[in-house]
Amino acid sequence: MTQMAEAQQLISDLGKRARDAALTLAEAPADAKAQALETAADAVLTREAEILRANASDLEFGREKGLSEAMLDRLRLDGGRLSAIAMGLREVAAQPDPVGQVIAQWDRPSGLHIRRVRTPIGVIGVIYESRPNVTADAGALALKSGNAVILRGGSESLHSSAAIHACMAEGLRAAGLPEAAIQMVPTRDRAAVSAMLQAQGLIDVIIPRGGKGLVGLVQSEARVPVFAHLEGICHVYVDGAADLDKARRVVLNAKTRRTGICGAAECLLIDRAFLARHGDILLRDLIAAGVEVRAADELAGTAGTVPAAEGDFGHEFLDMIIAARPVDGIEAAIAHIRRFGSQHTEAILTEDQAKADRFFRALDSAILLHNASTQFADGGEFGMGAEIGIATGKMHARGPVGAEQLTSFKYLVSGDGTIRS
């Protein structure tokens, strides 16, 4: 068999097992799913040494592969991050079960009573890079929403993801649920990605979690629906009416807390009215923190900045680099974001509520924030326990994709011998 034929056979086998498991999950009791996630959380903590040994092997592989420090940070696990993974599993377990929830109901003059209720999508395919915590997040959210999931982690996170997947499988066994509910593709072979993208009839939706190259590949080649965002080109606009102390805290956090995540700020827009009042202090804060500021126009006069090229705007750095530009008011900021943004996450810093309202109305990004860091673009921070990704499309799921967003719906219609005239 050719490499592609072998990959297609592998995905076909995984897909058939997943579809059988999905039928069981669609009717699984809420307490069984919660038990599986609680047991998996316990396993993550009790198997900490084993997971960290696997992660050390992946980090060595990543360094040999030449991964950037930001990508290695995405890959790295430690006790704190494993505790966070376990906490995320418990938070998802504690959430209301979305399956069967009544979204809306009404009566018709014909005598029919109609309910629109949440139902699982079926089989989810998740393709991701570097971040082994996605194994737990995706598995948990798929299970909570009654979906089976096929996980294809990045080649650099193979051992870490497998160790975490073993914890998820332990939870499924303890709850009496099919282990095929959460499966991992056991190979680094890239042909498996292509096979997943072509698996019509086996996989109902693909969710890519990674860089522009991966997401672009998925969006261009997938023959099944995709929930995704291509890039996280996130903006922070500092209005003339912004509070200085708030602005200093938020701008630093938005850029430097974790530079390798999709919610990291990549462009800073500063109103000239703010500059007239406070000068270039925001740029100096960033430079002092080790950020390379690529500045345009008069901001390029700040000591320590680098002159910005036009290509720096609309670019996702995922590093300690930010583009900065002065603007003449909120309308100029909105115009810039409309031109260069990726409809992911934008923030406005202002004490003028009318300006904040205008920013919220005028922009159509999936997440808009007022006086808060773009780093909050995260399903866990939205109270979802975890997220399987952030979607910027206009159909179905948008923003953080949690358990509810992994459901579709069906109509349940009740009558009493009712016939149509």
C-alpha positions as CSV (number, residue, x, y, z in Angstrom):
1,M,0.0,0.0,0.0
2,T,1.1,3.6,-0.6
3,Q,1.7,6.0,2.3
4,M,-1.6,7.8,1.5
5,A,-3.5,4.6,1.2
6,E,-2.3,3.4,4.6
7,A,-3.2,6.8,6.1
8,Q,-6.7,6.6,4.6
9,Q,-7.2,3.1,6.0
10,L,-6.1,4.2,9.4
11,I,-8.5,7.2,9.4
12,S,-11.2,5.0,8.1
13,D,-10.8,2.5,11.0
14,L,-10.6,5.3,13.5
15,G,-13.7,7.0,12.0
16,K,-15.8,3.9,12.0
17,R,-15.0,3.2,15.6
18,A,-15.7,6.9,16.4
19,R,-19.1,6.8,14.7
20,D,-20.1,3.7,16.7
21,A,-19.0,5.4,19.9
22,A,-20.9,8.6,19.0
23,L,-24.1,6.6,18.9
24,T,-23.5,5.5,22.5
25,L,-22.4,9.0,23.6
26,A,-25.5,10.7,22.2
27,E,-27.5,8.8,24.8
28,A,-24.9,8.6,27.6
29,P,-26.1,9.9,31.0
30,A,-24.7,13.3,32.1
31,D,-23.3,11.8,35.3
32,A,-21.3,9.1,33.3
33,K,-19.7,11.8,31.2
34,A,-18.9,13.9,34.3
35,Q,-17.4,10.8,36.1
36,A,-15.2,10.1,33.1
37,L,-13.8,13.7,33.2
38,E,-13.3,13.7,37.0
39,T,-11.4,10.4,36.8
40,A,-9.3,11.7,33.9
41,A,-8.5,14.8,36.0
42,D,-7.3,12.6,38.9
43,A,-5.2,10.6,36.4
44,V,-3.5,13.7,35.1
45,L,-2.3,14.5,38.6
46,T,-1.4,11.0,39.7
47,R,0.5,10.4,36.4
48,E,2.4,13.8,36.6
49,A,5.9,12.3,36.6
50,E,5.0,10.1,33.6
51,I,3.5,13.0,31.6
52,L,6.5,15.3,32.4
53,R,9.0,12.6,31.2
54,A,7.0,12.4,28.0
55,N,7.1,16.1,27.7
56,A,10.8,16.3,28.2
57,S,11.2,14.0,25.3
58,D,9.0,16.2,23.1
59,L,10.9,19.3,24.2
60,E,14.2,17.7,23.1
61,F,12.6,16.8,19.8
62,G,11.3,20.3,19.4
63,R,14.7,21.9,20.0
64,E,16.3,19.6,17.5
65,K,13.5,20.6,15.1
66,G,14.4,24.3,15.6
67,L,11.1,25.4,17.2
68,S,11.1,29.0,18.4
69,E,11.0,29.8,22.1
70,A,7.3,30.8,21.7
71,M,6.5,27.4,20.2
72,L,8.5,25.6,22.9
73,D,6.6,27.5,25.5
74,R,3.3,26.2,23.9
75,L,4.7,22.7,24.1
76,R,6.2,22.9,27.6
77,L,4.4,21.3,30.6
78,D,5.1,21.6,34.3
79,G,3.3,20.9,37.5
80,G,1.3,24.2,37.3
81,R,0.2,23.6,33.8
82,L,-0.9,20.0,34.6
83,S,-2.9,21.3,37.6
84,A,-4.5,23.7,35.2
85,I,-5.4,20.9,32.8
86,A,-6.9,18.9,35.6
87,M,-8.9,21.9,36.8
88,G,-10.2,22.5,33.3
89,L,-11.4,18.9,33.1
90,R,-13.2,19.3,36.4
91,E,-14.8,22.6,35.3
92,V,-16.1,21.0,32.1
93,A,-17.4,18.1,34.2
94,A,-19.3,20.5,36.5
95,Q,-21.0,22.4,33.6
96,P,-24.6,21.7,32.7
97,D,-24.9,19.0,30.1
98,P,-25.8,20.7,26.8
99,V,-27.3,17.6,25.2
100,G,-31.1,17.7,25.2
101,Q,-31.2,21.3,26.5
102,V,-34.3,23.2,25.2
103,I,-33.1,26.2,23.2
104,A,-36.6,27.4,22.5
105,Q,-40.2,26.1,22.5
106,W,-43.5,27.4,21.3
107,D,-47.1,26.3,20.5
108,R,-48.8,26.6,17.1
109,P,-52.5,27.2,16.4
110,S,-52.6,23.8,14.8
111,G,-52.1,22.3,18.3
112,L,-48.5,21.3,17.8
113,H,-45.9,22.0,20.6
114,I,-42.5,22.5,19.1
115,R,-39.1,22.3,20.9
116,R,-35.7,23.1,19.5
117,V,-33.1,21.0,21.5
118,R,-29.4,20.6,21.4
119,T,-28.0,17.4,19.9
120,P,-24.4,16.2,19.3
121,I,-22.8,16.9,16.0
122,G,-21.4,13.4,15.8
123,V,-17.6,12.9,15.2
124,I,-15.2,15.8,15.6
125,G,-11.7,15.8,14.1
126,V,-9.1,18.1,15.8
127,I,-5.8,18.8,14.2
128,Y,-3.4,20.7,16.4
129,E,0.2,21.8,16.8
130,S,2.5,21.9,19.8
131,R,0.1,22.4,22.7
132,P,-0.5,19.0,24.4
133,N,-3.2,20.5,26.7
134,V,-5.5,20.5,23.6
135,T,-5.6,16.8,24.0
136,A,-7.5,17.2,27.3
137,D,-9.5,20.3,26.3
138,A,-10.7,18.8,23.0
139,G,-11.4,15.4,24.5
140,A,-13.3,16.9,27.4
141,L,-15.5,19.2,25.4
142,A,-16.3,16.6,22.8
143,L,-17.3,14.2,25.4
144,K,-19.4,16.7,27.3
145,S,-21.3,17.6,24.2
146,G,-21.9,13.9,23.3
147,N,-19.4,13.8,20.4
148,A,-16.7,11.3,19.6
149,V,-13.4,12.9,18.7
150,I,-10.3,12.0,16.7
151,L,-7.2,13.9,17.8
152,R,-4.2,14.4,15.5
153,G,-1.6,16.3,17.6
154,G,1.6,17.9,16.2
155,S,4.6,15.7,15.6
156,E,6.5,17.6,18.3
157,S,3.9,16.9,21.0
158,L,3.3,13.2,20.2
159,H,4.6,11.7,23.5
160,S,3.0,14.4,25.7
161,S,-0.4,14.1,24.0
162,A,-0.3,10.3,24.2
163,A,0.4,10.5,27.9
164,I,-2.6,12.8,28.4
165,H,-4.8,10.7,26.1
166,A,-4.0,7.7,28.4
167,C,-5.6,9.7,31.2
168,M,-8.7,10.4,29.2
169,A,-9.0,6.7,28.2
170,E,-8.7,5.8,31.9
171,G,-11.7,8.1,32.6
172,L,-13.8,6.6,29.9
173,R,-13.1,3.0,31.1
174,A,-14.0,4.0,34.7
175,A,-17.4,5.5,33.5
176,G,-18.2,2.5,31.3
177,L,-18.1,4.6,28.1
178,P,-16.5,3.4,24.9
179,E,-12.7,4.2,24.6
180,A,-13.3,5.0,21.0
181,A,-15.1,8.1,22.1
182,I,-11.6,9.8,22.3
183,Q,-9.0,8.5,19.9
184,M,-5.6,9.7,18.9
185,V,-4.0,9.3,15.5
186,P,-0.9,7.3,16.5
187,T,1.5,8.6,13.9
188,R,3.5,11.7,12.9
189,D,2.8,10.9,9.2
190,R,1.4,14.1,7.6
191,A,-0.6,11.9,5.2
192,A,-3.0,11.3,8.2
193,V,-3.9,15.0,8.2
194,S,-4.9,14.8,4.5
195,A,-6.8,11.6,5.1
196,M,-8.8,13.3,7.9
197,L,-9.6,16.3,5.7
198,Q,-11.1,14.0,3.1
199,A,-13.0,11.8,5.5
200,Q,-16.5,12.7,4.4
201,G,-19.1,10.5,6.0
202,L,-16.8,9.6,8.9
203,I,-15.9,13.0,10.4
204,D,-18.6,15.7,10.6
205,V,-16.4,18.8,11.3
206,I,-12.7,19.5,11.5
207,I,-11.2,22.0,14.0
208,P,-7.6,23.0,13.4
209,R,-5.6,24.5,16.3
210,G,-2.3,26.0,15.3
211,G,-0.5,28.4,13.1
212,K,-1.4,30.0,9.8
213,G,0.2,27.3,7.8
214,L,-1.8,24.5,9.4
215,V,-5.1,26.4,9.4
216,G,-4.6,27.6,5.8
217,L,-3.9,24.0,4.7
218,V,-7.1,22.7,6.5
219,Q,-9.3,25.5,5.0
220,S,-8.0,24.9,1.5
221,E,-8.1,21.1,1.4
222,A,-10.9,20.1,3.8
223,R,-13.9,18.4,2.2
224,V,-15.7,18.5,5.5
225,P,-16.9,21.6,7.4
226,V,-14.2,23.6,9.4
227,F,-14.4,25.7,12.5
228,A,-11.3,27.8,12.6
229,H,-9.5,31.1,12.6
230,L,-6.6,31.7,10.2
231,E,-4.7,34.2,12.3
232,G,-5.0,36.1,15.6
233,I,-4.0,39.6,14.6
234,C,-5.3,41.3,17.7
235,H,-5.3,45.0,18.2
236,V,-5.3,47.3,21.3
237,Y,-6.6,50.8,20.7
238,V,-5.7,53.4,23.4
239,D,-8.3,56.1,23.1
240,G,-7.6,59.7,24.1
241,A,-9.9,59.2,27.1
242,A,-8.0,56.2,28.4
243,D,-6.9,56.0,32.0
244,L,-3.1,56.0,32.1
245,D,-2.6,53.4,34.8
246,K,-5.2,51.0,33.2
247,A,-3.6,51.5,29.8
248,R,-0.1,50.7,31.1
249,R,-1.3,47.5,32.8
250,V,-3.4,46.2,30.0
251,V,-1.0,47.0,27.1
252,L,1.8,45.1,28.8
253,N,-0.3,42.2,29.7
254,A,-1.9,42.0,26.2
255,K,1.5,41.7,24.6
256,T,3.8,40.0,27.1
257,R,1.8,37.6,29.3
258,R,2.1,34.8,26.7
259,T,3.3,35.9,23.3
260,G,2.7,32.6,21.5
261,I,-1.1,32.4,21.9
262,C,-3.7,33.7,19.4
263,G,-5.0,36.3,21.9
264,A,-1.7,38.1,22.2
265,A,-1.8,41.7,21.0
266,E,0.1,42.2,17.7
267,C,-0.7,45.9,17.0
268,L,-0.9,48.9,19.3
269,L,-2.9,51.9,18.1
270,I,-2.5,55.1,20.2
271,D,-4.7,58.1,19.8
272,R,-2.7,61.2,19.2
273,A,-4.9,62.9,22.0
274,F,-3.5,60.3,24.4
275,L,0.1,60.9,23.2
276,A,-0.4,64.7,23.7
277,R,-1.4,64.0,27.4
278,H,1.0,61.2,28.3
279,G,3.7,61.0,25.7
280,D,5.3,57.7,24.6
281,I,5.2,56.0,28.0
282,L,3.3,52.9,26.6
283,L,6.1,52.3,24.1
284,R,8.8,52.8,26.8
285,D,7.0,50.2,29.0
286,L,7.0,47.7,26.3
287,I,10.7,48.3,25.4
288,A,11.7,48.0,29.1
289,A,9.9,44.6,29.2
290,G,12.0,43.4,26.2
291,V,9.5,43.9,23.4
292,E,10.7,45.0,20.0
293,V,8.4,47.8,19.0
294,R,8.1,48.4,15.3
295,A,6.8,52.0,15.3
296,A,5.3,54.1,12.5
297,D,5.2,57.9,12.0
298,E,6.1,60.0,15.0
299,L,6.2,57.0,17.3
300,A,9.4,55.9,15.5
301,G,11.1,58.8,17.3
302,T,10.9,56.9,20.6
303,A,14.3,55.7,21.6
304,G,14.7,51.9,21.3
305,T,12.0,51.5,18.6
306,V,12.5,50.0,15.2
307,P,11.0,51.7,12.1
308,A,7.9,49.8,11.1
309,A,7.5,48.3,7.6
310,E,4.1,48.3,6.0
311,G,4.1,44.5,6.3
312,D,4.3,44.7,10.1
313,F,0.7,45.8,10.2
314,G,-1.6,42.8,9.7
315,H,1.2,40.4,10.8
316,E,0.9,37.8,13.5
317,F,4.3,37.8,15.3
318,L,3.6,35.3,18.1
319,D,6.8,36.7,19.7
320,M,8.0,39.7,21.7
321,I,7.3,42.0,18.8
322,I,4.5,44.5,18.3
323,A,3.6,47.0,15.6
324,A,2.6,50.4,16.8
325,R,1.0,53.4,15.1
326,P,-0.6,56.7,16.1
327,V,-4.1,57.4,14.9
328,D,-6.4,60.4,14.8
329,G,-9.3,59.3,16.9
330,I,-11.6,56.2,17.1
331,E,-12.7,56.3,13.5
332,A,-9.1,56.0,12.3
333,A,-8.6,53.1,14.7
334,I,-11.7,51.3,13.4
335,A,-10.6,51.8,9.8
336,H,-7.1,50.4,10.5
337,I,-8.5,47.4,12.3
338,R,-11.0,46.7,9.4
339,R,-8.1,46.8,7.0
340,F,-5.5,44.8,8.9
341,G,-7.4,42.7,11.4
342,S,-8.3,39.0,11.2
343,Q,-11.7,39.4,13.1
344,H,-10.3,37.6,16.1
345,T,-10.0,39.9,19.1
346,E,-9.7,43.7,19.6
347,A,-9.6,45.9,22.7
348,I,-10.4,49.5,23.3
349,L,-9.0,51.3,26.4
350,T,-11.2,54.3,27.2
351,E,-13.2,55.9,30.0
352,D,-15.7,57.3,27.4
353,Q,-18.6,54.8,27.3
354,A,-19.9,56.2,24.0
355,K,-16.5,55.5,22.4
356,A,-16.6,51.9,23.7
357,D,-20.1,51.5,22.4
358,R,-19.0,52.8,19.0
359,F,-16.1,50.4,18.9
360,F,-18.4,47.5,19.8
361,R,-20.9,48.4,17.1
362,A,-18.5,49.2,14.3
363,L,-16.2,46.1,14.5
364,D,-17.2,42.6,13.7
365,S,-14.4,40.6,15.3
366,A,-15.4,37.5,17.2
367,I,-14.3,39.0,20.6
368,L,-14.3,42.7,21.5
369,L,-13.1,44.0,24.9
370,H,-13.4,47.3,26.8
371,N,-10.6,48.1,29.3
372,A,-9.4,44.5,29.4
373,S,-6.5,42.5,27.9
374,T,-6.8,40.6,24.7
375,Q,-5.2,37.7,26.6
376,F,-8.8,37.0,27.9
377,A,-9.6,35.6,24.5
378,D,-9.9,32.1,25.9
379,G,-12.8,29.7,26.6
380,G,-11.6,29.0,30.1
381,E,-11.7,32.7,30.9
382,F,-15.2,32.8,29.5
383,G,-16.3,30.2,32.0
384,M,-16.4,27.4,29.5
385,G,-13.8,25.4,31.5
386,A,-11.8,24.9,28.3
387,E,-12.1,25.6,24.6
388,I,-11.5,23.5,21.6
389,G,-10.4,26.6,19.6
390,I,-11.6,30.0,18.6
391,A,-13.6,30.4,15.4
392,T,-13.8,33.6,13.4
393,G,-16.3,32.5,10.7
394,K,-19.8,33.7,10.6
395,M,-21.6,30.4,10.6
396,H,-22.5,28.2,13.6
397,A,-19.7,28.5,16.1
398,R,-18.0,31.9,16.7
399,G,-15.5,33.0,19.3
400,P,-14.4,30.4,21.9
401,V,-15.7,27.0,20.9
402,G,-17.0,25.2,24.1
403,A,-19.3,22.3,24.7
404,E,-22.5,24.2,23.6
405,Q,-20.8,25.3,20.3
406,L,-20.1,21.6,19.6
407,T,-23.8,20.8,19.4
408,S,-26.3,21.2,16.6
409,F,-30.1,21.1,17.2
410,K,-33.1,19.2,16.2
411,Y,-36.9,19.9,16.5
412,L,-39.1,17.8,18.7
413,V,-42.7,18.2,17.7
414,S,-45.6,16.9,19.8
415,G,-49.3,16.7,18.8
416,D,-52.4,14.8,19.9
417,G,-53.6,13.0,16.8
418,T,-53.0,16.3,15.0
419,I,-53.4,16.4,11.3
420,R,-52.8,19.2,8.7
421,S,-55.8,20.7,7.0
